[in-house]
Amino acid sequence: MKRLIQARKFYATLPHKLDAAQIEWFDAQPDLEKAIEFSEKLDGETLLGGEMRLSFKPKNDTTS
């Protein structure tokens, strides 16, 4: 009976713990918006009028 009560309490508080852990993880991640670069060519090379490109350039060396 005690295990059943403990399991019920665990699963009742689990969503709140997961939400808090997710927010904490996102806050610990570096800001990557500044490393994203958007470029557009309006040369008319494609049917839609030009080339659009979104590229990511990391701030830190990620090869090591």
Stockholm file with secondary structure:
# STOCKHOLM 1.0

chainA/1-64         MKRLIQARKFYATLPHKLDAAQIEWFDAQPDLEKAIEFSEKLDGETLLGGEMRLSFKPKNDTTS
#=GR chainA/1-64 SS CHHHHHHHHHHHHHHHHHHHHHHHHHHHSCCCGGGEEEEEECSCCSTTSSEEEEEECCSSCCCC
#=GC SS_cons        CHHHHHHHHHHHHHHHHHHHHHHHHHHHSCCCGGGEEEEEECSCCSTTSSEEEEEECCSSCCCC
//
